[in-house]
């Protein structure tokens, strides 16, 4: 396991760009300035540019104005602390750790739109679980996209993890086999990859529901976790994605990827308001260790520091 | 969010009715609504500001002509400015160089580069170009393997590279090979990269210098948020881009990124990608994109797509029958279902309809291709005579058809009823009332009652 201080540093480094926007801009704003309308206008611009969305941004600023009045906040430094607090409170309900110990194997299904980073996240997740001395297997449920199975196999090889898959064929069949194999080998966790799909492709949404049903048949009570992978660079459509996948599958958690670029991932604030589904992990780098559990306070702090 | 914008603009129309001239006062609130709508459509904040200013300048003092309300006049201005900002006409690929003409692809991870390479290959192949594709993605596992499969699907030549090779070696070998094979076009796929990843940005800049591409296309995910503006700026600073490809437009994202990217790079958006099938690449039309954002639908694209995918001769035959108002039989019905399938199924068609129209259709009732296959099965179980004269199908025939297709008799009944309604629609089409026809489509498509 990575030491606490080092992962906090990594999270900060990963969110460095976010900080550069919400930090330096906002940081200079805060300074010793008195609190006036223009300060709030600039704060609004910074939050909107971080993909927080119109609604969540105005709700947050409303909240902040209330705090200013109530706590008689008069300078920028205190305002910053209040903003941090308001952000943390809004994000805290999304905080939840991943616990796989209740089931053996614990079956995790991973879904998402095309190019959101499902397969890469699965590789990192497998590594993270291995770091906790858990035995992991991967199921290549993306039987559609060219070479998706090979991509997962390459990850599996790097992790020393078995990958169950077949070319073409039905994703349900692959996953069914994998559940059987994982049970037979007494493994701790099975992670099933699925093909990328847009929520507007109704037949593909129907297909992934079927994958879930097949898993339940292979192992009653499974899947134990149904995770949606979101690209951190996605704008307000991320809310629609969460709603649509939740309606189709009943999500238990989210993974927010690609936060090492200049994207801010502020849409999570909007998601927290619209459809609060726990955010289990954030992807903050390309390395295999760069998947970190989401901690609301750290995220909020990285945003405003 | 498309519906959102439409609804918002509809509200604006209501709020500023009955004034003869657009003034600072009466457009103020309307512009605030436009701003919110654009932000919700993921247009980047600086671009929104710039755009609102343009609209304000264009709108002020504008006379409200004839029967238009001030609101309608403003919506017209918003639409016009939106289209103008995204570029006036669609820009074609410029491959007029000594062959092989190189197309270099660039973009973030997961933006859709490799799929777009396949689509471009199909697009160029249809223009009788000899296409070679190669992958310079030596980083992501199985990326080269993916392109190889895509190339096979597209039916174009694939130049083998391996992940232990140096990117510039791959480029050099590919060019040499393309010359010996007299290829017209070489499409070079690259690894996805973050704009802040300095070594990777250097790599692609060097690759560009080496390849001297005729086209350097920046691939952008239509779902991308505010960051599109930053990413596009860095890419266009480091690479002399010649155009943009907007991908995943078949989703329900409003594609505000299109505006942002166009604004920052100043380069035309040349293509729009929809769906995972390799035929899913359209020329980008700013006019239509503006309409789509404003919820006016994309009827023109729909017509064009229909033209491309549908067998013209068959359609002509069908049109003749329709014109006569009779003779539209089950065989034609079947062919129509097949053509509909070719056009990407119902969901893809609905996407192009105006929001008000699409809103009337419950998406949950839109069925997938399998439903169409069942209907085809039922029709296939009929004799030629039955297909031509469905009215002769009575109880005994129904039982036989149901058994033949492996379905319940009720399903045969349902199909016959749908067909009857379809026939009525055909008669209506004679009158050319598209609006009414669309409204009536609801009851006629498989699975919709």
Interface residues (C-beta under 8 A of the other chain):
Chain A: X17 X45 X48 X49 X50 X51 X53 X54 X113 X114 X115 X116 X117 X144 X145 X146 X147 X148 X150 X151 X153 X154 X155 X158 X198 X199 X200 X201 X202 X203 X206 X231 X233 X234 X235 X236 X237 X238 X240 X258 X260 X261 X262 X263 X264 X267
Chain B: X1 X36 X39 X40 X41 X42 X44 X45 X108 X109 X110 X111 X112 X114 X115 X140 X141 X142 X143 X145 X146 X147 X148 X149 X150 X153 X194 X195 X196 X221 X223 X224 X225 X226 X227 X228 X230 X231 X234 X248 X250 X251 X252 X253 X254 X256 X257 X275 X276 X345 X347 X351 X363 X364 X366 X367 X368 X369 X370
